[in-house]
Amino acid sequence: MRTDLGKARLLFWTFFKIGAFTFCGGYAMIPLIQREVAERRCWLKDGDILDIVAIAESTPGPIAINSATFVGYQVCGTFGAFCATLGVVLPSFLVIYVISFVLRQFSQLLVVQYAFNGIRAGVLALLLKALLSMYRQSPKGAVAYAIMAGAFVLTAFCGVDAVLVILASAAIGLAASHMAKRRAAE
């Protein structure tokens, strides 16, 4: 029991740190989650991170919270899921609570505006790193590239809901996999 409590506490602090030092949403957290969970703590394998992202995107709710919940459950069961989720949510809640009072007073200052411009640039770099990491771990092939390009065009330019794109991508992936297995059997 003590080990589980220790792991749950470590899950909380790991995700608290990730939640406290990541700006602009869950996608920016993916490389940090990957480093902490797979490389540093060895709770999961590198390949599992891609599965976590896919599951977290496919289920309702923010990707960071879903990822924390999934990792926490894998590491330490239901209590671990609770601790990891609380850890990733609490910093944002506290920061937003404090900033809501302060920002109104200082939002017109140039130094504050410049700081947020710098934060946006840093977050963009984190998103690109997450994209590159996911690309490296994804299967390659004509079907995968077609799904990727189609999903990008549909969400970025046509305004199609991301949930529909994910469901369509899954259906196409299943159909392509089934056809490839059938061809291999012949």
N, C-alpha and C positions, 0 to 999 in steps of 0.2 A: 504494500500500500504506500509506503514512504517513497519508493521509487516512482510510482505513478504520480504522487503529489509533486515530487521533484521535477519530473518531466512536464507536468502540467504547468508548473511555475515557470520553467524554462520556455515552454511554448508561449506563455503569456508575455514574458519579457522579450522574447525574440520578435514576436509580432507587434508588440508595443513599440519597439525600436524601429521596425519597418514602417509602421503607421506614423510614427513621429517624424521621420526624416524623409518621407516621400511626399511630393507635392503633385497635384493635378491628377489624381485618380489611380485606379487599380492597375492600369496597363503599365504605368511607370513603376509599380511595385514588383512586377514579374521578375526582372533581373535580380532584385534584392531577395525576393522569396527563393529564387533558384539558388543563389549563392548561399544563403543561410541554411536552407532546408536540405539541399542536395550536397553542396560542396563542404560547408563548414560543419554542420551537425550530422550529416549522413543519415538523416531520418528517412529520406526517399532517394531514389536514383534520379539521375539527370533526365532520363526518358520519361519518368513519371510526371515531371513538371509540364510537359506538353499535354499529357492527359488531364492534368489538373486544370490547365488553361481551357482546354476544350470543354470539360465538364462545367467549369465555373462560368464560361460564356453561355453555355446551353441551358443553365438553370436560372430561374428568376433571381434578381438581386445583383448587387455590385460584385464585380469580379474579385476584388481584393477580399471582401468578406467571404464569398464562396470559397476562394482558395484557402484562406485561413481556416475555415471550418473543415474543409476536406483534409488538409494537412493535419490539423489537430485531431481529427477523428482517426486518421491512419496511425498516428503516433501514440495516442493515449485515449482512444475511445470517445465517448460522449462528453466526459468532463474535459478532455483535451480539446475537443471541438469548441466547447464553451469558452475555455481559457484563451485559445488562439483568436477566436472571434472577438471577445472582449478586448484583447490586447491590440488588435488592429483597428478597432472602432474608437476606443477611448481617447487616443491622442487627437484624432480629428474632432471629436466632440469637444474636448477641452480647448483646443486651439480656436475652433469656430466660436465657442462661447466667449472666450476672451477677446478675440479679434473683433467680434461684432460690436463691442463697446469702444474699442480703440480706433478701429479703421475709419469710422465715421469722422473722427477728429483729424486724421492725418492723410486721408486718401488724396487730397489735392497737392500734397508735397511731391516735388519732382523726385526726390530720393526714393520715396515709396514706389512711385510709378516705375523708376528704373530698376528697382529691386525685383518687382514683379516681371518685368521684361526679361531679366536675367534668369529668373526661376523658370519662365516659359521655355527659354532656350535650353536650359539644362534638362527639363522634362522631355523635350523633343529628342534630345540625345538618348535618354533612357528608353523612350519608345522605339527608336531606331535599333538600339541594342537588343531589345526584346524581340523585335521583328526579325532581326538577323539570327538570333538564337533559335527562334521557332522555325525559321526557314531551314536552318541546318539540320534540325531534328525531324522535319517533315519528309514524307516520302516524295520522291521525285518521279516525274513522268508526265506524259502529255495530258492525262486526265487530271492529275493534281494541278498542273499549271492552268488548265482550262477552268477548273473550279475556282482557283485563286483569282484569276483575271475576271471571271464572271462575277464572283462575289464582290470584288472591288468595284467594278463598274455599276453593279446593281445598287450597292449601298452608297457609294460616293456621288454618283451622277444621276441615278434614277430615283433615289429616295425610297427604295424598297426597304421595308422593315428588316432589321438584322436577324430577328428570330426566323422569319420566312427564309432568308438566305441560308442560315445555318441548317434549317430543316431540309431545304433543297440540296444543299451541299452534302449532307449526310445521305440523302436518298440517292444522289448521283454516285457517291462513293460506294455505297452498298451495291448498287446495280453494276458498276464497273468491276468491283471485286468479284461479284457473282459471275459475270461474263468471263472474266479472266480465269477463274477456277474451272468453268465449264470448258473453255478452250484448252486448258492444260490437261483436262481429263480425256479430251478427244484424241 
